[in-house]
Amino acid sequence: MERTLLGDKSHTAIFDNAKLRRAVPTFRPRIAFRDGVRRTLNWFDADPVRRRLPPEDDAHIEKLLAAFAKAWPAGKIG
């Protein structure tokens, strides 16, 4: 049985600030990535309004999801 990850779990992401460090050699991050993510999530959680999309954005995302489902009905790309 083949097991696969679907949706945003199927893609990895690497966060690298090398380009910024080349452009600004004196740059030194003051906040660790995980702390920045935690602070960002806390900011969203502090006000429920921040967690809602405008209706037009929500409609656009639904349109994209429908197109994805039509193009890849099995949920797998490739």
N, C-alpha and C positions, 0 to 999 in steps of 0.2 A: 504494500500500500504506500503510495507516494504522499508525503505530507508537504504542504506548501504554506507559505504565509501570504495572506491577502491584504490588499489595501496598503496603507502607509507603512505597515510592518514589513513589507517585502523589499523595501529600499533602505540601504544604509546611508548614513550621512557622516561626513567628516567635516568638522569645523576647524579650519586652519586660518591663522591670521598672518601667515608668511608674507602675503602680498602687502598687507598693511605695514608689517615690520620693514619690508624693503622700501616702501614709500616714506615711512616715518621711522627711521632707525631708533629714535628715542622712545618709541611707544612701548609701554609696559602695562599689561592689563592689571587693573586694581581689583577686579571682581572675578573670581573663578567662574567658569562656565556654569557649573551646576548651581552655584549660588545665584547667578544672574537669572537662570531659568526659574529657580524657586521664587525669586523676587518678582519676576514677571507674572508667574501664575498667581502669586498672592495678590498682585495688583488687580488682575482680572477678577479674582474671587472677592475682592473688597467691594465691588459694585456690580451686581448682576446685570445692569444695563450694558456693561462692557463685554458681556458674554453673548450678546445678541447681534446677529448680522442684520444690516438693513434688508428689507424685503427684496430689493432688486438684486443684491448680492446673493442672497439665499436662492432666489430663482435661477440665477446664472449657474450656481454650483449644482443645483438639481438638474439643469440642462446638460452640464458636463457629465454628471454621473449617469444620466440616461444614455448619452452618446457612448460612454465607455461600456456600459452594459450591453448595448446593441453591437458594438464592435468586437467585444470579447465576452460572449455570453457565459463562457466557462469560468470567467474571472481571472484568467491567466493571459498575460501578454506573451506573444511569441509562439 
